[in-house]
Each structure stands twice: as structure tokens, then as C-alpha cells.
């Protein structure tokens, strides 16, 4: 069983949530970088930040982290800048969409015995940002200062928050049945999870951790060398000893050989690497030169030789020759022009630029001409449509009878219908006389 902690914020009950946490190295590097920057810049306030990750069931992954903005509350305690944190979390969500990351907790510097009372309001805000499963990643600075051996346990602890209900005190003035709810913390198990991209970054950092930038320059104390005792017999060495060779006088003053610092050793290692690269390049260029010199003379530049077969290179050498030609062409483009040919190079560049500018201008003029032709074609189509509509309207007006003819026909029809026998008048012709006689004969006896 774990020993009970003296910190009142550590819950004595074991964890029942079943949560497990997977930490990624990039998040731990961000936390370490924030602590280093805060210490070097001597910034005020506590070190705190947000953790981003995913939750798959009962497993929480911590993949990214960023420093948070803190402000002092009315009671003097530090709180998260709510608006700033909401905006920043949303920005990270917009960037990290595949996979989708969300706020899963926060980190802070914490002593080894557990969280401080100042962490309670920050944990409440973290719960509001996420849920009750918001975790706290505590980094223990005293464990870092202790210089733990390599391969030991990481100086971190992951906590979850729980709400413990304290029983009502008999001497208190609380209402019966009410209990006090206090936020407490419980440690959670965690593991380190790394993918391929993070392995590249970790390998680079691990190689650079032993460089001069990571080692403090300490003054080197050089012990003064004592002169060898004089030979009383008058005999001495013809050649100086190695110890004496190390302390050769310079301008009359003996200067002992100093040990190189870590920064100087790192510079020497970089220079040695570059020197080896130059040597390798020189050997490769010498090999290419020997290869080109071993080829037969070109049939394009050299006069034809009696043996025409030897004038052509071996087909197996053609790919290598093409690669060499491509390399020379690339170097010619990268190498600046010499002083003697600078004027011709400038003229060639000016002519090429002018030609390109003319091509662009010509393409622009052709595009404008095409647009104008299209507009004229549209205008002609609309004009023909209007003219055809006008001609159709005039033809309809010419085919319609005048108002007099319409009136005569109407009068004739009316009379025919009124008399009962004026059928000829209904046709619009002049048959009024014949019809009248018949009608008069019919009407006569009635009178």
C-alpha cells in the first residue's frame, strides 16, 4: 500500500476512474522549454500551460502543449485568462484537425509532495474548459536540480481531480444533511508513447544535448608547472623533455598548454566534418576528370581519325556523360558571370526579359481582342433580334382592316338579325334591295 501523504489536497482513496495517460515527448519538451524560458527571462508568476490531446475511452493522450496566460483574480490568486485561453484552444483545434485535438488538462511546477492550494481554482477552470477528466501534469523542479542518473524515473506526476465530500463537523453551524465538497487530486499511471516523426526530433535533440550549448563554460584552473631541478653535474639533455616542450616561451613569457573548452571542441568537430566533406568532393571531382580524359576525342570538335569506331564513346558511358553535362549546365546557372563577360550577360538577360515581356503583352492584347469580338457578336445578335421584332409588328398593322369597314359590317349584321330576313347584309355585301322586297311582302298582310 502507498504511504499516506501529508498534503491535504491528495486524496487518500485509490483511483476508481480507470484512466490511463499516454505522454508524447513533444509535449514534455514544450513543458521543459517553457520552464527554461521562464527561468532565464526571470518572468513573474507561476509556470503553467495547457495540454492538448485526445481521449479514447478511458485513455487520455497528451500530444501537444502551449504556455498559458495567467491573470490575478480578485482574491489575489492566479487564474487562466479565460478569453485568451478559449481563443487559443480554438485556434489549435482549427489547426490540428486530423487527428482532432482538444484540451485535456494543464501543466505546472509542483513540489514532490503534491499540488499546492493555488492549483484548486486553476483546476476548476480546467474542468470548465474540458470536463471532470481534466488532468494535471506536475513537473518537480527539485528532482531536476538533483541531477538524477540517466534512465531513472521522469520528474513528473500526473494527477486527476476528484470531489471528496467531507462529513459535517458536529461543532459547525452547517445545515443538517449538508456536506462540504472539496477538490482533491489522485495520481494516475502514465506511459510514454512515441511515433516515427517524434523519434526524428528526439534523436536530433539527444545528439545536440552533449554539445557546447548545453554545457556551462567553467573557468579552467591551470596549475603552474615547476621548473626541473638543475643538474649539478653539468649534464643535461640535448633535446627538451615533452613537459618542457609544452611550455615554450612566447615573447619571453612561458605559456602552458591550455585544455580546450567544450565550445572549442564542438567548433573543431564541425570544422573537421567540413574538411572531410571538401576532401571527398575533391576526390570525386578528380575521379570525374580522369573519366572524361580517358574518353576518345569527340567527332564534333576533333578532326576525323582513320579509325572511325574509336571516335564514338561507349554506350555504357552515355548516361554518365549526360549527368556530367547536366551538372555543368546547373553550375553555369548558379555561378555568377565574370567581369569580362558581364556586359554580354546583362545584354542577354535584358533581351530575354524583353522577349518575355513582349510575349506577355501580346497574350494580353489577344485576350482583349477576343473579348471585343465576343462583345460585337453579342451586339449584332441583339440588333438582329430587335429588327426582326420591328418588321413583324409592321406586317401585323398592314394586314388589319380599317375602322370604317368594321363599322359597316357591324351595322349590316345588326340589321339582318333584327329583321329576320336580312341575311345578305350579314355577309357585308350590298344585297339590301332583294331582301327588302321579300320582307315587305311578308310584312304587308300584317299591316
ZAMARGU-4260 file (C-alpha; in steps of 0.2 Angstrom, whole numbers, plus 5000, padded with zeros to 4 digits):
<rodrens>
0) 5000/5000/5000 | 5006/5018/4996 | 5010/5028/5011 | 4998/5042/5016 | 5003/5059/5010
5) 5004/5074/5022 | 4997/5085/5008 | 4978/5088/5012 | 4975/5090/4994 | 4980/5072/4990
10) 4965/5060/4991 | 4968/5045/5002 | 4956/5035/4992 | 4963/5025/4977 | 4958/5030/4960
15) 4942/5022/4953 | 4941/5030/4936 | 4952/5018/4927 | 4960/5032/4917 | 4977/5030/4909
20) 4988/5044/4902 | 5000/5042/4887 | 5013/5056/4886 | 5021/5061/4870 | 5039/5068/4870
25) 5035/5084/4861 | 5023/5089/4875 | 5036/5085/4888 | 5049/5095/4878 | 5037/5110/4877
30) 5035/5110/4896 | 5053/5109/4898 | 5056/5123/4886 | 5043/5134/4895 | 5051/5131/4912
35) 5069/5136/4904 | 5062/5152/4896 | 5053/5157/4912 | 5069/5154/4922 | 5081/5163/4910
40) 5070/5178/4907 | 5066/5179/4926 | 5047/5181/4922 | 5035/5184/4936 | 5021/5172/4941
45) 5019/5153/4941 | 5024/5142/4926 | 5008/5135/4918 | 5001/5129/4902 | 4988/5119/4893
50) 4989/5101/4887 | 4981/5096/4870 | 4977/5078/4866 | 4963/5065/4863 | 4953/5054/4874
55) 4949/5037/4868 | 4938/5028/4881 | 4947/5028/4897 | 4964/5033/4889 | 4970/5051/4888
60) 4984/5055/4876 | 4994/5071/4878 | 5002/5076/4861 | 5005/5095/4862 | 5006/5109/4874
65) 5007/5128/4875 | 5011/5141/4888 | 4995/5149/4896 | 4991/5167/4900 | 4988/5170/4919
70) 4980/5184/4927 | 4977/5188/4946 | 4959/5186/4952 | 4950/5197/4965 | 4957/5187/4979
75) 4975/5188/4973 | 4976/5170/4966 | 4982/5167/4949 | 4969/5162/4936 | 4969/5157/4917
80) 4964/5172/4906 | 4948/5164/4901 | 4945/5173/4884 | 4963/5171/4879 | 4963/5153/4883
85) 4946/5150/4874 | 4953/5159/4858 | 4970/5149/4858 | 4962/5132/4861 | 4950/5135/4846
90) 4965/5140/4836 | 4974/5124/4840 | 4958/5114/4836 | 4957/5123/4819 | 4975/5118/4815
95) 4975/5100/4822 | 4960/5093/4814 | 4967/5076/4808 | 4968/5069/4822 | 4956/5081/4831
100) 4965/5088/4847 | 4956/5095/4862 | 4960/5102/4879 | 4963/5088/4891 | 4972/5097/4905
105) 4986/5108/4911 | 5004/5108/4917 | 5013/5117/4931 | 5028/5117/4943 | 5024/5107/4958
110) 5033/5101/4973 | 5035/5082/4975 | 5023/5080/4990 | 5008/5086/4979 | 4999/5101/4972
115) 4998/5117/4981 | 4981/5126/4986 | 4984/5139/4972 | 4981/5125/4960 | 4962/5122/4965
120) 4955/5137/4956 | 4965/5133/4941 | 4959/5115/4941 | 4941/5122/4942 | 4944/5132/4926
125) 4952/5117/4918 | 4936/5107/4922 | 4926/5121/4914 | 4936/5121/4898 | 4935/5102/4896
130) 4926/5090/4908 | 4929/5082/4925 | 4943/5071/4917 | 4955/5086/4915 | 4972/5081/4921
135) 4986/5090/4929 | 5004/5087/4924 | 5015/5091/4938 | 5034/5094/4935 | 5045/5093/4950
140) 5060/5106/4949 | 5069/5099/4964 | 5071/5082/4956 | 5078/5091/4941 | 5090/5100/4952
145) 5095/5084/4960 | 5103/5078/4943 | 5095/5061/4943 | 5105/5047/4934 | 5101/5044/4916
150) 5087/5031/4914 | 5079/5035/4930 | 5061/5040/4933 | 5055/5056/4925 | 5052/5070/4937
155) 5034/5072/4933 | 5017/5066/4941 | 5000/5065/4933 | 4985/5069/4944 | 4966/5068/4941
160) 4954/5079/4951 | 4940/5071/4962 | 4927/5079/4973 | 4928/5072/4990 | 4913/5075/5002
165) 4919/5079/5019 | 4907/5074/5034 | 4899/5088/5043 | 4908/5094/5059 | 4897/5092/5074
170) 4903/5109/5081 | 4900/5119/5065 | 4884/5129/5061 | 4880/5120/5045 | 4863/5114/5040
175) 4859/5096/5044 | 4862/5084/5029 | 4874/5096/5020 | 4892/5091/5017 | 4907/5101/5011
180) 4914/5096/4994 | 4932/5099/4991 | 4943/5096/4975 | 4957/5084/4979 | 4970/5076/4967
185) 4974/5057/4964 | 4990/5051/4955 | 4987/5042/4938 | 4998/5030/4929 | 5006/5036/4914
190) 5017/5029/4899 | 5027/5037/4886 | 5021/5035/4868 | 5032/5040/4853 | 5028/5039/4834
195) 5041/5040/4820 | 5041/5059/4817 | 5044/5062/4836 | 5058/5049/4835 | 5067/5060/4822
200) 5065/5076/4834 | 5071/5066/4849 | 5086/5059/4840 | 5091/5076/4835 | 5089/5084/4852
205) 5098/5069/4860 | 5113/5072/4849 | 5113/5090/4852 | 5111/5088/4871 | 5130/5085/4873
210) 5136/5100/4863 | 5144/5116/4869 | 5127/5125/4870 | 5121/5113/4884 | 5137/5113/4894
215) 5141/5128/4905 | 5158/5136/4902 | 5168/5134/4918 | 5185/5143/4921 | 5199/5131/4919
220) 5212/5132/4933 | 5230/5129/4926 | 5242/5123/4938 | 5259/5132/4936 | 5272/5120/4931
225) 5288/5119/4941 | 5305/5120/4933 | 5315/5104/4933 | 5329/5104/4946 | 5346/5110/4939
230) 5359/5096/4936 | 5373/5099/4947 | 5385/5088/4937 | 5383/5100/4922 | 5375/5087/4911
235) 5358/5090/4903 | 5348/5083/4889 | 5351/5089/4871 | 5333/5088/4867 | 5320/5096/4878
240) 5308/5085/4888 | 5289/5084/4882 | 5284/5093/4898 | 5296/5107/4893 | 5290/5107/4875
245) 5273/5111/4881 | 5279/5127/4889 | 5288/5135/4876 | 5292/5154/4879 | 5282/5166/4869
250) 5289/5184/4869 | 5299/5179/4884 | 5284/5173/4894 | 5281/5154/4897 | 5263/5150/4892
255) 5257/5132/4897 | 5246/5122/4885 | 5228/5125/4889 | 5214/5112/4889 | 5201/5115/4875
260) 5184/5120/4881 | 5168/5111/4876 | 5163/5125/4864 | 5181/5125/4856 | 5180/5106/4854
265) 5162/5107/4846 | 5169/5120/4834 | 5184/5109/4829 | 5172/5094/4826 | 5162/5105/4814
270) 5177/5111/4805 | 5184/5093/4804 | 5167/5087/4797 | 5168/5101/4783 | 5186/5097/4779
275) 5182/5079/4776 | 5167/5084/4765 | 5178/5095/4755 | 5191/5081/4753 | 5178/5069/4747
280) 5172/5082/4735 | 5189/5085/4728 | 5192/5066/4726 | 5175/5064/4717 | 5180/5079/4705
285) 5197/5071/4702 | 5188/5054/4698 | 5176/5063/4685 | 5191/5072/4677 | 5200/5056/4675
290) 5185/5048/4667 | 5182/5062/4655 | 5201/5062/4650 | 5200/5043/4646 | 5186/5045/4633
295) 5191/5046/4615 | 5191/5063/4606 | 5174/5070/4601 | 5169/5068/4582 | 5161/5085/4583
300) 5176/5096/4588 | 5191/5085/4583 | 5196/5080/4565 | 5190/5063/4560 | 5203/5050/4563
305) 5207/5035/4552 | 5198/5023/4564 | 5180/5030/4565 | 5175/5017/4578 | 5186/5024/4591
310) 5178/5042/4589 | 5162/5036/4597 | 5160/5034/4615 | 5155/5018/4623 | 5136/5017/4625
315) 5138/5012/4643 | 5146/5029/4646 | 5132/5039/4639 | 5122/5040/4655 | 5137/5046/4665
320) 5141/5059/4651 | 5123/5066/4652 | 5124/5068/4671 | 5140/5077/4669 | 5133/5089/4656
325) 5118/5092/4667 | 5129/5096/4682 | 5139/5108/4671 | 5124/5117/4665 | 5117/5119/4683
330) 5134/5125/4689 | 5134/5138/4674 | 5117/5144/4680 | 5122/5146/4698 | 5140/5153/4695
335) 5140/5172/4694 | 5146/5180/4677 | 5164/5186/4676 | 5169/5204/4674 | 5174/5202/4656
340) 5158/5194/4651 | 5146/5204/4662 | 5141/5216/4649 | 5136/5202/4637 | 5127/5193/4651
345) 5117/5208/4655 | 5113/5211/4637 | 5107/5193/4635 | 5097/5194/4651 | 5089/5211/4646
350) 5084/5203/4629 | 5077/5188/4637 | 5067/5199/4649 | 5061/5210/4635 | 5056/5195/4625
355) 5046/5188/4639 | 5038/5204/4642 | 5033/5206/4624 | 5025/5188/4625 | 5015/5193/4640
360) 5009/5209/4632 | 5005/5200/4616 | 4995/5187/4625 | 4986/5201/4635 | 4981/5210/4618
365) 4975/5194/4611 | 4964/5191/4625 | 4957/5209/4624 | 4954/5207/4606 | 4944/5190/4609
370) 4933/5199/4622 | 4929/5213/4610 | 4925/5201/4596 | 4913/5192/4608 | 4905/5208/4613
375) 4902/5214/4595 | 4895/5197/4591 | 4883/5199/4605 | 4878/5216/4600 | 4875/5210/4582
380) 4864/5196/4588 | 4854/5208/4599 | 4852/5221/4584 | 4845/5207/4573 | 4833/5202/4586
385) 4826/5220/4588 | 4825/5222/4569 | 4815/5206/4567 | 4803/5211/4580 | 4800/5228/4572
390) 4797/5221/4555 | 4784/5208/4562 | 4775/5222/4571 | 4773/5232/4555 | 4766/5217/4545
395) 4753/5214/4558 | 4747/5233/4557 | 4746/5232/4537 | 4735/5216/4537 | 4722/5223/4549
400) 4705/5231/4541 | 4701/5249/4545 | 4689/5256/4557 | 4675/5260/4544 | 4674/5243/4537
405) 4672/5236/4554 | 4658/5248/4557 | 4648/5244/4541 | 4649/5226/4544 | 4643/5228/4561
410) 4628/5238/4556 | 4624/5226/4542 | 4624/5211/4554 | 4613/5220/4566 | 4600/5225/4554
415) 4600/5207/4547 | 4597/5200/4564 | 4584/5212/4569 | 4573/5210/4553 | 4575/5191/4552
420) 4577/5191/4534 | 4592/5202/4530 | 4604/5188/4528 | 4613/5196/4514 | 4618/5211/4525
425) 4626/5200/4537 | 4639/5195/4524 | 4644/5213/4522 | 4639/5214/4503 | 4626/5226/4496
430) 4611/5214/4494 | 4599/5225/4503 | 4586/5228/4489 | 4582/5210/4486 | 4580/5206/4504
435) 4569/5221/4506 | 4556/5216/4494 | 4554/5199/4501 | 4552/5206/4518 | 4540/5219/4513
440) 4529/5206/4505 | 4529/5197/4521 | 4525/5212/4532 | 4511/5218/4520 | 4497/5207/4526
445) 4501/5210/4544 | 4498/5229/4541
</rodrens>
